[in-house]
Amino acid sequence: MRAKDSKFETCPRAQRRIRNSKFRRRRQDSFLFFVLSFLLLWACIPAGCQQGEIPLQAGASAQQRKDALLKQLDQKFENPDVHFELGQLYQAQGQALGLSEASAWAKAEYHYNVALGFDPAHRAAQAAMVKGLKGSGNSAKAQRQAEVYMNQVSGSATATLGLAAEFERQDLDEYALACYQQALRLAPDSPQVNKQVGYYYLNNDDKTRAKEYLSRSFQLNPNQPDVAGELGRLGVVVKIP
């Protein structure tokens, strides 16, 4: 009996069957691993989530967004972007979360302060703080805070432009304009500064000043097809190199 077993084990056909069986099993396992990895990746991409983040479904309610953001803070409390998003949520949808206006602002202010504690140069949180202070009836404090933030970027035209853009997103045009004027003082011959100032005036329907600053930007750097297009729509003839 052992002789027969030994003969079978050395049979080339049997050995090939064993090898083929093992190969198919490994191939199936690899395919399954690939499918599972793809599904996990696909689940995160639509929401733009990063490692450790919890994806938010489109159309999520204020409470669902709040819960998801709080879970993200459970994973990494020192994330300034999540604190900023929570502040925005409380500020914009406090009523939907069952909060009074004063309570909603208190929570928003707390999260803006935490965001700025972790990232003192978080321009979005700075602009949101100014907007919240102004909306809560504390215009004097909002003015002082805006001046503090503008002083922080007073040595950099690029940083000033970043703060100006965030003020614009918060519909704080007076502070946005003050930042753009500061950027012009810092870098009057910067194509980017003149371009952003021109777009600011264009967005505020001041076509005369928009032409002035966009034309200046194009003179400083003619290799700007987007600026050339805007000037063309404003009736200014330009030559693209």
C-alpha positions in Angstrom: 0.0 0.0 0.0 2.8 2.4 0.8 4.4 1.6 -2.5 1.2 2.7 -4.3 1.1 5.9 -2.3 4.7 6.6 -3.2 4.1 6.0 -6.8 1.1 8.3 -6.8 3.0 11.1 -5.1 5.7 11.0 -7.8 3.2 11.0 -10.7 3.8 14.1 -12.8 0.1 14.5 -13.7 -0.9 14.5 -10.0 1.7 17.0 -9.1 0.6 19.3 -11.9 -3.0 19.1 -10.6 -1.9 20.1 -7.1 0.2 23.0 -8.4 -2.7 24.2 -10.6 -5.1 24.0 -7.7 -2.8 26.0 -5.4 -2.3 28.6 -8.2 -6.1 29.0 -8.7 -6.6 29.5 -5.0 -3.9 32.2 -4.8 -5.4 33.9 -7.8 -8.8 33.9 -6.3 -7.5 35.3 -3.0 -5.6 38.1 -4.8 -8.7 39.0 -6.8 -10.8 39.1 -3.7 -8.3 41.4 -2.0 -8.3 43.7 -5.0 -12.1 44.0 -5.0 -12.2 44.8 -1.3 -9.5 47.4 -1.6 -11.3 49.0 -4.5 -14.6 49.2 -2.6 -12.9 50.8 0.4 -11.3 53.4 -1.8 -14.5 54.0 -3.7 -16.4 54.6 -0.4 -14.0 57.5 0.5 -13.4 59.3 -2.8 -16.9 60.7 -3.4 -16.8 62.5 -0.1 -13.2 63.6 -0.5 -12.3 62.0 2.9 -8.8 61.6 4.1 -7.3 59.1 6.4 -9.3 59.2 9.7 -12.1 61.3 8.3 -15.7 60.3 8.2 -17.4 60.9 4.9 -20.5 63.1 4.8 -23.3 62.1 2.5 -24.8 64.7 0.2 -27.9 66.3 1.6 -27.0 65.3 5.2 -29.0 67.1 7.9 -27.4 69.6 10.2 -27.5 67.1 13.0 -25.9 64.4 10.8 -23.1 66.8 9.8 -22.6 67.8 13.5 -22.4 64.1 14.5 -19.9 63.3 11.8 -17.7 66.3 12.6 -17.7 65.5 16.3 -16.6 61.9 15.5 -13.7 63.4 13.5 -12.7 65.4 16.5 -12.8 62.2 18.6 -10.2 60.8 16.2 -8.1 64.0 16.1 -9.2 66.9 18.3 -6.3 69.1 17.1 -7.7 69.3 13.6 -8.3 73.1 13.0 -10.3 72.5 9.8 -12.9 70.4 11.5 -13.3 73.0 14.3 -13.8 75.6 11.7 -16.4 73.5 9.9 -18.2 73.0 13.2 -18.1 76.7 13.9 -19.6 77.4 10.4 -22.3 74.8 11.1 -23.3 76.3 14.4 -23.2 79.8 13.0 -25.3 79.0 9.9 -27.7 76.3 11.2 -27.9 76.8 14.9 -31.7 77.0 14.8 -31.8 73.7 13.0 -29.8 72.2 15.8 -32.2 73.5 18.4 -30.0 76.3 19.6 -30.8 79.9 20.3 -28.9 82.5 18.4 -26.7 83.4 21.4 -26.0 79.7 22.1 -25.2 79.0 18.5 -22.7 81.9 18.3 -21.1 80.9 21.7 -20.4 77.4 20.3 -19.2 78.8 17.0 -16.9 81.2 18.7 -15.5 78.4 20.8 -14.6 76.3 17.8 -13.1 79.2 15.9 -10.9 80.0 18.9 -9.8 76.3 19.1 -9.1 76.3 15.4 -7.0 79.4 15.8 -5.2 78.0 18.8 -4.0 75.0 16.7 -3.4 77.1 13.6 -3.0 80.9 14.3 -2.8 81.6 10.5 -6.1 79.9 9.7 -7.5 82.7 7.5 -10.9 81.2 7.1 -11.4 80.9 10.8 -10.2 84.5 11.3 -12.7 85.9 8.7 -15.5 83.8 10.2 -14.7 85.1 13.7 -15.0 88.7 12.5 -18.3 87.9 10.7 -19.6 86.2 13.9 -18.7 89.1 16.1 -20.3 91.6 13.7 -23.4 89.4 13.4 -23.7 89.2 17.2 -23.9 92.9 17.4 -20.3 93.5 18.6 -19.2 95.6 15.6 -16.5 97.4 17.6 -14.8 94.1 18.6 -15.2 92.8 15.1 -13.3 95.9 13.8 -10.5 95.5 16.4 -10.2 91.8 15.6 -10.0 92.4 11.8 -7.3 95.0 12.4 -5.3 92.4 14.5 -5.6 89.9 11.7 -4.6 92.4 9.1 -1.5 93.4 11.1 -0.5 89.8 11.3 -0.2 89.7 7.5 1.1 93.2 7.0 4.5 92.0 6.0 3.3 89.7 3.1 1.2 90.6 0.1 0.5 86.9 -0.5 -0.8 86.4 3.0 -2.8 89.6 2.8 -4.5 88.4 -0.4 -5.4 85.1 1.4 -7.1 87.0 4.2 -8.9 89.2 1.7 -10.3 86.2 -0.1 -11.6 84.8 3.1 -13.2 88.1 4.0 -14.9 88.1 0.6 -16.2 84.5 1.2 -17.8 85.8 4.4 -19.4 88.8 2.5 -17.2 91.2 4.6 -16.5 93.5 1.6 -15.2 96.4 3.7 -12.5 94.3 5.3 -11.7 92.5 2.0 -11.2 95.9 0.3 -9.0 97.1 3.2 -6.8 93.9 2.7 -6.6 94.5 -1.0 -5.5 98.0 -0.5 -2.9 96.8 2.0 -1.7 94.2 -0.6 -1.3 97.0 -3.2 0.8 99.1 -0.8 3.0 96.1 -0.2 3.4 95.0 -3.8 2.1 97.7 -6.2 3.8 96.0 -9.2 2.6 92.5 -8.5 0.5 91.1 -11.4 -1.3 88.7 -8.9 -2.2 91.5 -6.5 -3.6 93.8 -9.3 -5.4 90.8 -10.8 -7.2 90.0 -7.5 -8.0 93.6 -6.9 -9.5 93.8 -10.4 -11.6 90.7 -9.8 -12.8 92.2 -6.5 -14.1 95.2 -8.3 -15.5 93.1 -11.1 -17.5 91.0 -8.5 -18.8 94.2 -7.0 -19.9 95.5 -10.5 -17.4 98.3 -10.6 -16.3 97.8 -14.2 -14.3 101.0 -14.4 -11.9 100.0 -11.6 -12.0 96.4 -12.7 -10.6 97.5 -16.1 -8.0 99.6 -14.4 -6.5 96.9 -12.2 -6.9 94.0 -14.7 -5.2 96.1 -17.4 -2.4 96.9 -15.0 -2.0 93.2 -14.2 -1.9 92.3 -17.9 0.7 94.9 -18.6 2.9 93.5 -15.8 2.4 89.9 -17.0 0.8 89.5 -20.5 0.9 85.7 -20.2 -2.5 85.6 -18.4 -5.3 84.2 -20.7 -7.9 84.5 -18.0 -7.2 88.2 -17.5 -7.1 88.7 -21.2 -10.6 87.1 -21.5 -12.1 89.3 -18.7 -10.6 92.4 -20.4 -12.1 91.3 -23.7 -15.5 90.9 -22.1 -15.1 94.4 -20.6 -14.4 95.8 -24.1 -10.7 96.2 -23.7 -8.6 95.1 -26.8 -5.5 93.1 -25.7 -2.8 91.3 -27.6 -1.9 87.9 -26.2 1.8 87.0 -26.8 
